[in-house]
């Protein structure tokens, strides 16, 4: 099994604690395939670094399970959103809030702060889009949760939609080292951890960390103001000269927007009084943080990877030098290489980001909704064929149906991202349509997922050995679990599906939506039919049917839904015994019927006000009717939710039907398969009673 541990601060270490970066995460998962488990214990860190790690995990080619072992706060909570499953052990914590930055570029003028606020707004909305997509809420609702700095335990995170399940059988680990006093609403137990940390970094550096890691301060005597400015100018000139030598033919045209960001020191020179009042030592300490923050703000505004910005910072570049390098690389049309990584890696990240955004836009167009992430908005006006053309870099006009066919063929048969974009969008639509239907079998059985395709052993109600008194000698008597021999079996299912050429060429997203909508309903009906066809006639390991006279769970003669017949069934369930011969005292809570008995069931459980004692219905309001069309005769069943007779489940990490591209675009359109893994089994006879009707 593939497993990685993300422990400590996101992006940098400030108190000699563990840390991890986007680069280390990419290196850890490089070459992996199949399911991946990510264990997180982090108090947060650099916002843009967290976003880069989220993207790497989200684009991992396999199912990702995230386990929050202690805490996932701030940027770490965003990383957790990359999980297909997000599990929170007992005592673990998740915290969601707005990214922050105490630093501004330049002298801290009004315009400087407005620019910083704009950059933070872009970053915060990007975070909110990810949280919103996970929780199924609007971006505005996600922003409200972030602004409130919200802390969740496991059940709270599941209820809010930020986690998929809790694990109460596992205790959370001790939370990661971090100065949680940076978070205004941090619980006292977390703030005390900050009290005990060695002050390896001053308060300003720690605060600046939330937007940018600070450079290591050069120790030594401060350079006088004039000499320092002169030296800085010489260094900038040398750097520019070196870059221009790399490409002497480049005729650089200054970008006015970049020029506003290029030289924060120039504004300082305009205010001589401010220079005289400045403390040289303070400037020596603050200036690297200001440059680092400005570089990260610039990177966020240009959608440049956080690791590229980190490379600029670690090389000691000023914001002017960083923007200069960006402009020259951008003008050449070259991909900017990450420090210490192959040039092709950044291409994969850019393509992955675009692929995710396009898939989100296509999903929004098919369903007629707003996109779940702001990154998708630039693609909302693009048609299917325009997305395919963009995926292969097609530059020509698309005038005729023949042009569209050519683009679709090229996009499907090349190494472009279009098949993955189309497939991902279809999967999201199918999942939503499938989730709209709730088959009745889920109301009468217990969910238990399968780890693999082997038969899964089941434990019966009351199989835990009864406690016995301990004698004077202190001897403890040992018991054993009874082996029932019952198993549940999961089976893979699939069916071919075609998105026709006409739908593709006509850009008929409504027809595609209708197709997937009907298929989502079809899969839900398939589960219903498959479950009942085997569950009601199941034979247990002893060779007898689930409902049999020898089990005292089958009425000796048929009868309607009346007080006497229901009372007989309840009495039979009450006296059912465990393996050790103990009365389980089960009572029915579900009345399962077919269409023939639907009205009778509803009338029987209805709340009425009797006028005479003999008219009192003791079962009124105590039974919940469940109606399924899979019962075609007059039989009806009493079932206990406390001891379900059946279990059902899916393959772990594959709890919904999925679309997989089978063949490229061809004469019939896009050929694909809808695949689904579903299983069930009879677990116990004690929690049910049948009347043949």
C-alpha positions in Angstrom: 0.0 0.0 0.0 1.3 3.5 -0.9 1.5 5.7 2.2 3.1 9.1 2.9 3.3 11.2 6.1 2.9 15.0 6.0 4.0 16.1 9.5 4.9 19.5 10.7 4.7 23.0 9.1 3.7 23.5 5.5 6.6 25.0 3.5 9.2 25.9 6.1 10.5 25.2 9.6 10.7 27.9 12.2 11.1 26.2 15.5 13.3 23.2 14.4 10.1 21.3 13.9 9.3 18.9 11.0 8.2 20.5 7.8 7.2 19.5 4.2 7.0 21.2 0.9 5.3 20.8 -2.5 8.6 19.6 -3.9 9.0 16.8 -1.3 5.4 15.7 -1.8 5.9 15.4 -5.5 9.1 13.5 -5.0 7.3 11.1 -2.5 4.4 10.3 -4.9 6.5 10.2 -8.1 6.3 6.7 -9.6 3.5 5.6 -7.3 0.2 4.1 -8.7 -2.9 2.7 -7.1 -4.5 3.8 -3.9 -2.6 6.3 -1.8 -3.0 7.0 2.0 -1.9 10.5 3.1 -1.5 11.0 6.9 -1.5 14.6 7.9 -0.6 16.2 11.2 0.1 19.9 10.6 -0.7 23.3 12.2 -0.5 25.0 8.8 2.0 27.2 7.1 2.5 28.9 3.8 -0.8 29.3 2.0 0.5 29.0 -1.6 2.6 26.0 -0.7 -0.5 24.3 0.6 -2.3 25.1 -2.6 0.5 23.5 -4.6 0.5 20.3 -2.5 -3.3 20.1 -2.8 -3.0 20.3 -6.6 -0.3 17.5 -6.7 -2.4 15.2 -4.6 -5.7 16.0 -6.5 -4.0 15.1 -9.7 -2.6 11.8 -8.4 -3.6 9.0 -10.7 -5.3 6.8 -8.1 -7.7 7.0 -5.1 -6.4 9.2 -2.2 -7.4 8.6 1.4 -6.4 11.4 3.8 -6.2 10.6 7.5 -5.9 13.6 9.9 -3.8 12.0 12.6 -3.7 15.0 14.9 -4.6 18.3 13.3 -5.0 19.8 9.9 -5.2 23.6 10.3 -5.0 26.5 7.8 -3.1 25.4 4.7 -3.0 21.8 5.9 -6.9 21.7 5.9 -6.8 22.7 2.3 -4.3 19.8 1.5 -6.8 17.4 3.2 -9.5 18.4 0.7 -7.5 16.5 -2.0 -8.7 13.2 -0.5 -11.4 11.1 -2.1 -11.9 10.0 1.5 -11.1 12.2 4.5 -11.0 10.3 7.8 -10.8 11.9 11.2 -9.8 9.7 14.2 -11.2 10.3 17.6 -9.9 13.6 19.0 -8.5 15.0 15.7 -9.0 18.6 14.7 -9.6 20.5 11.5 -9.4 24.3 11.2 -10.5 26.4 8.2 -9.8 30.1 8.0 -8.8 32.9 5.7 -5.1 33.1 4.5 -3.4 36.1 6.1 -0.4 38.3 5.5 1.0 41.0 7.8 3.4 42.3 5.3 3.0 44.7 2.4 5.2 45.5 -0.5 6.9 48.9 -0.5 6.6 51.4 2.3 3.1 50.2 3.4 1.2 53.0 1.6 -2.6 52.8 1.0 -1.9 51.4 -2.5 0.5 48.8 -1.1 -2.1 47.6 1.3 -4.8 47.6 -1.4 -2.5 45.5 -3.6 -1.8 43.0 -0.8 -5.5 42.8 -0.1 -6.3 42.1 -3.7 -3.7 39.3 -3.8 -5.1 37.8 -0.6 -8.6 38.0 -2.0 -7.5 35.9 -5.0 -5.8 33.4 -2.7 -8.8 33.3 -0.3 -11.3 32.8 -3.1 -9.2 30.0 -4.6 -9.2 28.3 -1.1 -12.9 28.9 -0.8 -13.6 27.3 -4.2 -11.8 24.1 -3.0 -13.7 24.0 0.3 -17.0 24.7 -1.4 -16.5 21.9 -3.9 -15.8 19.4 -1.2 -18.7 20.4 1.1 -21.2 21.0 -1.6 -21.8 24.6 -0.6 -21.4 28.0 -2.3 -18.1 29.9 -2.4 -19.7 32.6 -0.3 -20.7 30.1 2.4 -17.2 28.7 2.4 -15.8 32.2 2.8 -18.0 32.8 5.8 -16.7 29.6 7.4 -13.1 30.7 6.7 -13.6 34.2 8.0 -15.0 32.8 11.3 -11.8 30.7 11.8 -13.8 27.5 12.3 -12.6 24.5 14.3 -14.1 21.0 13.7 -13.9 17.7 15.4 -14.5 14.6 13.4 -18.4 14.5 13.6 -18.5 18.2 13.0 -16.3 18.0 9.9 -18.4 15.2 8.5 -21.6 17.1 9.1 -20.2 20.2 7.4 -19.0 18.2 4.4 -15.2 18.7 5.0 -14.6 15.1 5.9 -16.2 11.8 4.8 -16.0 9.7 7.9 -14.8 9.4 11.5 -12.7 6.6 13.0 -13.7 6.4 16.6 -11.8 3.2 17.0 -8.5 5.1 16.6 -7.2 7.9 18.9 -5.7 11.0 17.3 -2.0 11.5 17.7 -0.6 14.5 19.6 -1.0 17.6 17.4 2.0 18.8 15.5 4.3 21.5 16.9 3.2 24.9 15.8 2.7 28.4 17.3 -1.1 28.2 17.4 -1.1 31.7 19.1 -1.0 33.0 15.5 -4.7 31.9 15.3 -7.0 34.3 17.2 -9.6 31.7 18.1 -7.2 28.8 18.8 -8.4 26.7 21.9 -6.3 27.2 25.0 -4.9 23.6 24.7 -3.4 24.6 21.3 -2.1 28.0 22.4 -0.1 26.3 25.3 1.9 24.4 22.6 3.0 27.8 21.2 4.0 28.9 24.7 6.5 26.1 24.9 8.2 26.6 21.6 11.7 28.0 21.5 11.8 31.4 19.8 13.8 30.5 16.8 12.1 33.2 14.8 10.8 36.6 15.9 7.1 37.4 15.9 7.3 39.3 12.6 8.9 36.4 10.8 6.3 33.9 12.1 3.5 36.1 11.1 5.0 36.7 7.6 5.2 32.9 7.2 1.5 32.7 6.5 2.2 34.3 3.1 5.9 33.8 2.6 8.9 32.1 4.3 11.5 34.6 5.3 15.1 34.4 4.2 17.8 33.7 6.6 19.1 37.0 8.0 22.8 37.7 7.3 24.5 38.3 10.5 27.1 41.1 10.7 27.4 44.8 10.8 24.6 46.7 9.0 25.7 48.5 5.8 25.1 52.3 5.9 21.9 53.4 4.2 23.6 55.1 1.2 26.1 52.3 0.6 23.4 49.6 1.0 21.2 51.3 -1.7 24.2 51.7 -4.0 25.2 48.0 -3.5 21.6 46.9 -4.1 21.5 48.9 -7.4 24.8 47.4 -8.6 23.5 43.9 -7.8 20.3 44.6 -9.7 22.2 45.9 -12.7 24.5 42.9 -12.7 21.6 40.6 -12.6 19.8 42.4 -15.4 23.0 42.3 -17.5 23.4 38.6 -16.9 19.8 37.9 -18.0 20.2 40.0 -21.1 23.3 38.2 -22.1 21.3 35.0 -22.0 19.2 36.3 -24.8 20.8 39.4 -26.5 18.1 39.4 -29.2 15.3 39.8 -26.7 13.7 43.3 -27.1 12.0 43.6 -23.7 8.9 45.8 -23.5 8.2 46.8 -20.0 4.9 45.7 -18.6 3.2 48.7 -16.8 1.6 46.4 -14.3 4.9 44.8 -13.5 6.6 48.1 -13.3 4.3 49.1 -10.4 5.6 46.1 -8.5 9.2 46.1 -9.6 11.1 48.3 -7.2 9.6 48.8 -3.8 12.9 50.5 -2.8 12.3 53.3 -5.3 9.4 54.5 -3.2 11.6 54.7 -0.2 14.1 56.9 -2.0 11.3 59.4 -2.8 10.9 60.1 0.9 14.2 61.3 2.4 12.7 62.0 5.8 11.6 58.4 6.0 15.2 57.3 5.2 16.6 59.4 8.0 14.2 58.0 10.5 14.7 54.4 9.5 16.7 52.1 11.7 19.3 50.4 9.5 19.2 47.2 11.6 15.5 47.1 11.5 15.6 47.5 7.7 18.2 44.8 7.5 15.8 42.4 9.2 12.5 43.5 7.6 13.6 43.9 4.0 14.0 40.1 3.1 10.5 39.5 4.5 9.1 42.3 2.4 10.8 41.0 -0.7 9.6 37.4 0.0 6.1 38.6 0.6 6.1 40.7 -2.6 7.5 37.8 -4.6 4.8 35.4 -3.4 2.0 38.0 -4.0 3.4 38.5 -7.5 3.5 34.7 -8.1 -0.1 34.3 -6.9 -1.3 37.1 -9.2 0.4 35.4 -12.2 -0.6 31.9 -11.2 3.1 31.0 -10.9 3.9 27.8 -8.9 4.8 28.4 -5.2 8.0 26.4 -5.6 9.2 28.7 -8.4 8.6 31.7 -6.1 10.4 29.9 -3.3 13.3 29.3 -5.7 13.5 33.1 -6.3 13.4 33.8 -2.6 16.1 31.2 -1.8 18.4 32.6 -4.5 18.1 36.0 -2.8 16.4 37.8 -5.6 14.6 41.1 -5.0 11.1 41.6 -6.3 12.6 43.6 -9.2 14.9 40.8 -10.2 12.2 38.2 -9.9 9.8 40.1 -12.1 12.6 40.8 -14.5 13.4 37.1 -14.8 9.7 36.2 -15.2 9.2 38.7 -18.0 12.2 37.4 -19.9 11.2 33.8 -19.5 7.6 34.6 -20.4 8.7 36.6 -23.5 10.7 33.6 -24.7 7.6 31.3 -24.3 9.7 29.0 -22.2 8.5 27.0 -19.3 10.0 28.1 -16.0 11.9 25.3 -14.4 11.6 24.5 -10.7 14.8 24.6 -8.7 16.4 21.1 -8.7 13.6 19.6 -10.8 13.3 18.5 -14.4 11.9 21.2 -16.8 9.0 18.9 -17.7 7.6 18.8 -14.2 6.2 22.4 -14.3 4.5 21.5 -17.6 2.6 18.7 -15.8 1.5 21.1 -13.0 0.3 23.7 -15.5 -1.5 21.1 -17.5 -3.0 19.5 -14.4 -4.3 22.9 -13.2 -5.8 23.6 -16.6 -7.3 20.2 -16.9 -9.0 20.4 -13.5 -10.3 23.9 -14.3 -11.6 22.8 -17.7 -13.3 19.7 -16.2 -15.0 21.9 -13.6 -16.2 24.3 -16.3 -17.5 21.5 -18.5 -19.3 20.0 -15.5 -20.9 23.3 -14.7 -22.0 23.8 -18.4 -23.5 20.3 -18.5 -25.5 20.8 -15.3 -26.3 24.4 -15.9 -24.7 25.6 -12.6 -22.0 28.0 -11.6 -18.5 26.5 -11.6 -17.2 25.1 -8.3 -13.9 26.9 -8.5 -12.9 30.4 -9.8 -10.2 28.9 -11.9 -12.9 27.4 -14.2 -14.5 30.7 -15.1 -12.2 31.5 -18.1 -13.4 28.3 -19.7 -17.2 28.7 -19.1 -17.8 30.3 -22.5 -15.9 27.6 -24.4 -17.7 24.9 -26.3 -16.7 21.2 -26.3 -14.8 21.6 -29.6 -13.1 24.7 -28.4 -11.9 22.9 -25.2 -10.7 20.0 -27.4 -8.9 22.5 -29.6 -7.3 24.3 -26.6 -6.1 20.9 -25.3 -4.1 20.2 -28.5 -3.0 23.8 -29.2 -5.1 24.1 -32.3 -4.8 27.6 -33.8 -6.9 27.5 -36.9 -10.5 28.4 -37.5 -13.2 25.8 -36.8 -15.8 26.6 -39.4 -17.5 23.4 -40.4 -18.7 20.1 -39.0 -15.7 18.5 -40.7 -13.3 20.8 -38.8 -15.0 19.8 -35.6 -14.6 16.1 -36.4 -10.9 16.7 -37.1 -10.4 18.5 -33.9 -12.2 15.8 -31.8 -10.2 13.1 -33.6 -6.9 14.8 -33.0 -7.7 15.6 -29.4 -8.8 12.0 -28.7 -6.0 10.2 -30.5 -3.1 12.4 -29.3 -1.6 12.7 -25.9 -3.8 15.7 -25.1 -5.7 16.1 -21.9 -9.1 16.3 -23.6 -10.2 12.7 -22.9 -9.3 13.1 -19.2 -11.1 16.4 -19.1 -14.2 15.0 -20.7 -14.1 11.8 -18.6 -13.7 13.7 -15.3 -16.6 16.0 -16.1 -18.8 13.1 -17.0 -17.9 11.3 -13.8 -18.9 14.3 -11.7 -22.2 14.6 -13.5 -22.9 10.8 -13.1 -22.0 10.9 -9.4 -24.4 13.8 -8.8 -27.2 12.2 -10.7 -26.7 8.9 -9.0 -26.6 10.5 -5.6 -30.0 12.0 -6.1 -31.6 8.6 -5.8 -31.8 6.7 -2.5 -32.8 3.1 -3.0 -35.0 1.6 -0.3 -32.6 -1.3 0.5 -30.3 1.2 2.3 -33.0 1.8 4.9 -33.2 -1.9 5.9 -29.5 -2.9 5.8 -26.1 -1.8 7.1 -23.4 -0.4 5.0 -20.0 -2.3 5.2 -17.5 -1.6 2.4 -15.2 -4.3 0.9 -11.4 -4.0 1.0 -11.1 -6.3 -2.0 -13.1 -8.8 -4.0 -12.8 -11.7 -1.6 -15.9 -12.8 0.3 -16.2 -10.7 3.5 -17.0 -12.7 6.8 -19.9 -11.3 8.8 -20.4 -11.3 12.6 -23.9 -12.0 14.0 -25.7 -10.0 16.6 -24.9 -11.2 20.1 -21.7 -13.0 19.1 -19.7 -11.1 21.8 -19.1 -13.5 24.7 -21.1 -12.6 27.9 -19.2 -11.1 30.8 -18.7 -13.5 33.8 -17.9 -12.8 37.4 -14.2 -12.9 38.5 -13.6 -15.3 41.4 -11.7 -14.7 44.5 -8.5 -16.0 42.9 -8.8 -13.4 40.2 -9.2 -16.0 37.5 -10.8 -14.6 34.3 -12.8 -17.0 32.2 -12.1 -16.7 28.5 -14.8 -16.8 25.8 -14.7 -17.2 22.0 -16.6 -15.6 19.1 -19.1 -17.8 17.4 -18.3 -18.4 13.7 -21.5 -17.9 11.8 -20.0 -18.7 8.4 -22.0 -16.0 6.7 -20.3 -13.9 4.1 -21.0 -11.0 1.8 -19.8 -11.0 -1.8 -19.0 -8.0 -4.1 -19.2 -8.3 -7.8 -17.9 -5.9 -10.5 -20.5 -4.7 -13.1 -20.2 -2.7 -16.3 -22.1 -1.6 -19.3 -21.0 0.2 -22.5 -22.1 3.8 -23.1 -21.7 6.1 -26.1 -21.8 9.8 -26.4 -22.9 10.2 -30.0 -21.0 12.2 -32.7 -24.2 14.3 -33.1 -24.1 15.3 -29.4 -20.4 16.2 -29.6 -20.6 18.2 -32.9 -23.9 19.9 -31.9 -22.3 20.8 -28.5 -25.6 19.3 -27.0 -24.6 19.4 -23.4 -28.3 19.1 -22.4 -28.6 15.8 -24.1 -25.4 14.6 -22.4 -26.9 15.7 -19.0 -30.1 13.8 -19.8 -28.2 10.7 -20.7 -26.2 10.7 -17.6 -29.2 11.6 -15.5 -31.1 8.6 -16.7 -28.0 6.4 -16.2 -27.6 7.6 -12.6 -31.1 6.5 -11.9 -30.6 3.2 -13.8 -27.6 2.3 -11.6 -29.6 3.1 -8.4 -32.5 0.8 -9.7 -29.9 -1.8 -10.6 -28.7 -1.8 -7.0 -32.3 -2.1 -5.7 -33.2 -5.0 -8.0 -29.9 -6.9 -7.3 -30.2 -6.5 -3.6 -33.8 -7.7 -3.2 -33.4 -10.5 -5.7 -30.9 -12.2 -3.4 -31.6 -10.8 0.0 -35.2 -11.9 0.5 -34.5 -15.4 -0.7 -31.0 -15.8 0.9 -29.9 -19.1 2.2 -27.6 -19.1 5.3 -24.6 -21.2 5.8 -26.6 -23.9 7.6 -28.5 -24.6 4.4 -31.9 -23.1 5.5 -33.4 -19.9 4.1 -33.0 -16.7 6.0 -36.7 -16.8 7.0 -37.6 -20.3 8.1 -39.9 -21.9 10.7 -36.9 -23.4 12.5 -35.6 -19.9 13.2 -38.9 -18.7 14.7 -38.9 -15.8 12.2 -41.6 -17.0 9.8 -45.4 -16.8 10.4 -47.0 -20.2 10.4 -49.8 -18.8 8.2 -50.3 -15.7 6.1 -52.2 -12.8 7.3 -52.8 -9.1 6.7 -51.2 -6.2 8.4 -53.3 -6.1 11.6 -52.6 -5.6 15.3 -52.8 -9.4 16.0 -50.4 -10.5 13.2 -47.9 -7.7 13.9 -48.0 -8.4 17.6 -47.2 -12.1 16.9 -44.1 -11.0 14.9 -43.0 -8.6 17.6 -43.2 -11.3 20.3 -41.2 -13.7 18.1 -38.5 -11.1 17.7 -38.3 -10.3 21.4 -37.4 -13.8 22.4 -34.7 -14.4 19.8 -31.5 -15.6 21.5 -27.8 -15.0 21.0 -25.3 -17.8 20.6 -24.9 -17.9 24.4 -28.7 -18.3 24.8 -29.3 -14.7 26.0 -32.6 -13.0 25.0 -31.7 -10.2 22.6 -35.0 -8.3 23.3 -35.2 -6.9 19.8 -38.2 -4.9 18.7 -39.2 -4.1 15.1 -38.8 -0.5 13.8 -39.4 -1.1 10.0 -42.4 -2.4 8.2 -41.2 -3.6 4.7 -44.0 -4.1 2.1 -44.6 -4.2 -1.6 -47.0 -2.0 -3.5 -49.9 -4.4 -2.7 -49.7 -3.6 1.0 -48.5 0.1 0.8 -51.9 1.6 1.7 -52.5 -0.9 4.5 -49.0 -0.2 6.0 -49.6 3.6 5.9 -53.0 3.2 7.6 -51.6 0.9 10.2 -48.9 3.2 11.4 -50.9 6.4 11.1 -51.3 8.6 14.2 -55.0 8.6 15.1 -57.1 9.6 18.1 -59.2 6.6 19.2 -62.6 7.1 20.7 -62.6 3.8 22.5 -59.9 1.7 24.3 -60.3 -1.2 21.8 -59.5 1.2 18.9 -56.1 2.0 20.3 -53.3 1.0 17.9 -50.2 0.2 20.0 -48.0 0.3 16.9 -49.0 3.8 15.8 -45.9 5.9 15.1 -43.5 3.0 16.2 -43.0 1.5 12.8 -41.6 3.1 9.6 -43.1 1.9 6.4 -40.6 1.1 3.6 -42.1 0.2 0.2 -40.2 -1.5 -2.6 -41.5 -2.6 -6.0 -39.2 -5.6 -5.7 -41.8 -7.3 -3.5 -44.4 -8.4 -6.0 -46.8 -10.4 -3.7 -48.6 -9.8 -0.4 -45.6 -10.7 1.8 -44.5 -8.2 4.5 -41.6 -8.1 6.9 -40.9 -6.7 10.4 -37.2 -5.6 10.7 -35.0 -4.3 13.5 -32.6 -1.4 12.8 -30.6 -2.6 15.8 -29.8 -6.0 14.3 -30.0 -5.7 10.5 -30.5 -8.9 8.6 -28.3 -7.8 5.6 -25.3 -5.7 4.8 -24.4 -4.0 1.6 -21.3 -2.2 0.4 -18.9 -1.0 -2.3 -15.2 -1.4 -3.0 -13.4 1.0 -0.7 -12.7 4.3 -2.5 -15.1 3.3 -5.3 -18.5 4.0 -3.7 -20.3 5.3 -6.9 -20.5 4.3 -10.5 -17.7 5.7 -12.7 -17.2 6.5 -16.4 -14.1 5.2 -18.1 -13.1 6.1 -21.7 -13.0 2.9 -23.6 -12.2 4.0 -27.2 -11.2 7.4 -28.7 -13.6 9.5 -30.6 -14.6 7.7 -33.7 -17.4 7.1 -36.2 -20.0 6.6 -33.4 -18.7 9.2 -31.0 -17.1 8.6 -27.7 -17.2 5.0 -26.5 -17.0 4.4 -22.8 -18.1 2.1 -20.0 -20.0 2.7 -16.8 -18.5 0.6 -14.1 -19.7 -0.2 -10.7 -18.7 -2.6 -7.9 -21.6 -3.6 -5.6 -22.1 -6.4 -3.1 -24.3 -7.6 -0.3 -24.9 -10.6 2.0 -27.3 -11.9 4.6 -25.7 -11.4 8.1 -28.3 -12.7 10.6 -31.9 -14.0 10.9 -32.7 -12.6 14.4 -33.5 -9.1 13.4 -36.4 -10.0 11.0 -39.7 -11.7 10.8 -41.7 -12.5 7.7 -45.5 -12.9 7.1 -46.3 -14.5 3.6 -49.4 -12.4 3.5 
